[in-house]
Amino acid sequence: MDDEANVTYVTLSGYVEVQKYRYLYFLIMFTVYILILCCNFTIVCLIWMHKNLHEPMYVFIAALLLNSVAFSTAMYPKLLIDLLSEEQIISYSACLFQFFLFYSLSGSEFLLLSAMAYDRYVSICKPLQYPTIMRKTTISIFLVLAWLLPACQIAVPVILSADMKLCYLTLKGMFCNNSIYNLNCFNSSARSIFGIIALLNTGLLPFLFILFTYIRILIISYQSNRNVRKKAAQTCLPHLLVLISFSCLCAYDVVIVRLESDFPRTARFIMTLQAVLYHPLFNPIIYGLKMKEINKHLKRLFCQAKVI
């Protein structure tokens, strides 16, 4: 406890040999962060600039990429500062805020992927009703709910945690995830209930909805002609790859608290890096390579750059 400012600081103990490799870690993390910003913003700008990409599917892709940028920005600046610091510490209030951003933006990703799955379902299975269903108003409602619902639900356990007594001031991680629950002297049943509700509403239920939607798309496209099957494969495969990647990382984050003492520190360090390193880069690479129209505009952009 700091006597002057009355601030409680938490030590982040998830780093492995940071004193020895701090500059190597910093160089890697800084390079990846710049790549994340450049790759995501490049595709977002392409979608914004080209009118043929002003369709619901591409609007949701742009929203997903902006969400990845926001997620990375919530994590990377603090990670980079910690790598150059003698002590890896964070105030408890800042830790709770990082926790809030981490899980609200993760929930937003699931809900945005759900909106994209619904968009593909209507486009492939109900093509004649698509312009009527997927109007600008509908898209705007989906986007607002995708960011608002997780934020409201994650805010409740964060507020409950703010006034709980701390018995431990060392967090086994590089940033503030659900391991912060282990800092408290006792577990709150109200916080646990709200946490489960948030997990169901922003994680499990959207995941099941996405699976159900894509199974329906596969069944209907299999019964249809070759062009429908080709369209389904081209537009749904990137979304499924992103879903699988993100779901694996979320499953790890949920399980890690249950294996707090049994999980090796180095393995925890490597797995934690996966969440902040490759997934925010994975999204723009997948959509840039696999989405035909985006890939076409990217090729034109790089060809123009070579001519210049």
C-alpha positions, -999 to 999 in steps of 0.1 A, spaced: 0 0 0 14 34 -10 10 57 20 9 90 0 -15 81 -27 -32 52 -9 -29 30 -41 -26 -8 -40 -1 -22 -65 -2 -57 -79 30 -75 -91 28 -92 -125 48 -124 -122 40 -140 -155 72 -129 -173 100 -155 -179 136 -142 -176 125 -106 -184 158 -92 -170 178 -113 -195 157 -109 -226 139 -76 -220 151 -59 -251 144 -89 -273 109 -92 -259 104 -55 -264 116 -56 -300 93 -85 -308 62 -71 -290 67 -36 -305 71 -49 -340 40 -71 -337 20 -42 -323 30 -20 -353 21 -48 -377 -13 -53 -360 -21 -16 -364 -9 -14 -400 -26 -47 -412 -59 -40 -395 -61 -4 -405 -51 -12 -441 -81 -35 -446 -105 -11 -427 -94 18 -450 -99 -4 -481 -134 -12 -469 -141 24 -462 -127 37 -495 -143 12 -520 -180 14 -525 -183 -22 -536 -172 -32 -501 -199 -12 -484 -219 -44 -478 -230 -58 -444 -204 -86 -444 -175 -62 -450 -189 -37 -425 -188 -64 -398 -153 -74 -409 -142 -38 -404 -158 -37 -370 -141 -69 -360 -107 -56 -371 -113 -23 -352 -122 -44 -322 -88 -62 -326 -70 -29 -326 -88 -18 -295 -80 -51 -278 -43 -48 -287 -42 -12 -276 -56 -22 -242 -28 -47 -238 4 -37 -256 13 -3 -242 14 -17 -206 33 -48 -218 59 -27 -235 63 -4 -204 67 -35 -182 94 -50 -204 116 -19 -199 108 -15 -162 127 -30 -133 95 -40 -116 64 -53 -134 36 -37 -114 1 -23 -119 -23 -5 -96 -53 -25 -87 -77 0 -102 -58 0 -135 -58 -38 -133 -96 -39 -130 -99 -15 -159 -76 -37 -181 -96 -68 -170 -128 -49 -181 -114 -41 -215 -99 -76 -220 -132 -94 -214 -157 -68 -228 -137 -66 -261 -134 -104 -262 -172 -107 -257 -176 -81 -285 -156 -104 -308 -179 -133 -302 -210 -111 -308 -195 -96 -340 -188 -132 -353 -224 -141 -344 -236 -111 -365 -214 -122 -394 -227 -158 -391 -263 -145 -392 -254 -123 -422 -240 -153 -441 -270 -174 -432 -295 -148 -446 -273 -142 -477 -270 -179 -486 -302 -194 -473 -326 -165 -478 -311 -145 -507 -344 -129 -518 -350 -115 -483 -314 -103 -477 -319 -66 -487 -350 -64 -465 -335 -81 -435 -299 -67 -435 -307 -30 -437 -285 -2 -424 -307 0 -393 -303 -37 -386 -265 -35 -390 -263 -4 -367 -283 -22 -340 -260 -53 -343 -229 -32 -340 -241 -12 -310 -253 -43 -291 -220 -61 -299 -200 -35 -280 -227 -24 -254 -239 -58 -241 -205 -72 -231 -194 -39 -216 -225 -38 -194 -222 -74 -183 -185 -73 -175 -189 -40 -156 -209 -58 -129 -181 -82 -116 -156 -54 -120 -176 -31 -97 -181 -59 -72 -143 -67 -73 -134 -31 -66 -145 -31 -30 -133 -67 -21 -104 -71 3 -71 -83 -12 -49 -109 6 -24 -115 -22 -6 -89 -44 11 -112 -69 -7 -121 -101 5 -151 -121 2 -134 -155 15 -107 -178 -18 -87 -177 -50 -87 -157 -73 -116 -168 -95 -138 -146 -65 -146 -124 -73 -114 -105 -100 -134 -86 -72 -153 -69 -60 -120 -53 -91 -117 -31 -93 -131 5 -126 -148 -4 -147 -154 -34 -180 -136 -38 -210 -157 -48 -227 -126 -64 -195 -120 -85 -193 -156 -95 -230 -157 -106 -226 -125 -127 -193 -138 -141 -211 -171 -152 -239 -151 -167 -215 -129 -186 -196 -160 -198 -228 -176 -211 -242 -144 -228 -210 -132 -244 -191 -164 -250 -209 -198 -249 -243 -188 -263 -228 -168 -292 -205 -197 -299 -233 -222 -300 -254 -198 -322 -225 -195 -347 -220 -233 -348 -258 -239 -354 -259 -212 -381 -229 -226 -400 -243 -262 -397 -276 -249 -413 -256 -231 -440 -236 -263 -448 -268 -284 -449 -286 -260 -472 -256 -254 -495 -250 -291 -498 -285 -295 -510 -282 -266 -535 -263 -262 -567 -225 -258 -571 -225 -220 -572 -242 -218 -538 -217 -243 -523 -188 -223 -537 -202 -190 -523 -207 -207 -489 -171 -220 -489 -155 -187 -499 -173 -165 -474 -178 -189 -444 -143 -204 -442 -125 -173 -430 -151 -167 -403 -148 -203 -391 -110 -201 -390 -112 -169 -369 -138 -185 -347 -118 -216 -340 -86 -196 -333 -103 -172 -309 -123 -200 -292 -92 -220 -284 -76 -189 -268 -107 -182 -247 -109 -218 -236 -73 -216 -224 -81 -184 -205 -111 -200 -187 -92 -232 -178 -60 -215 -166 -75 -205 -133 -86 -240 -125 -50 -252 -132 -33 -223 -113 -7 -244 -95 -3 -272 -120 4 -252 -151 42 -246 -157 53 -209 -158 70 -211 -192 40 -228 -208 17 -202 -193 40 -174 -206 40 -189 -241 2 -195 -242 -5 -160 -229 16 -145 -257 -5 -164 -282 -35 -143 -271 -19 -110 -277 6 -118 -304 -9 -139 -332 -47 -136 -329 -49 -98 -336 -26 -105 -366 -45 -136 -376 -78 -117 -384 -65 -93 -411 -43 -120 -427 -72 -144 -430 -96 -119 -443 -70 -103 -466 -61 -137 -481 -94 -155 -481 -120 -128 -489 -119 -124 -527 -129 -88 -530 -106 -76 -502 -77 -96 -516 -83 -80 -550 -81 -45 -536 -50 -54 -516 -32 -66 -547 -41 -34 -565 -28 -14 -536 6 -32 -535 9 -31 -573 4 7 -572 30 9 -544 55 -10 -565 49 13 -595 55 44 -573 
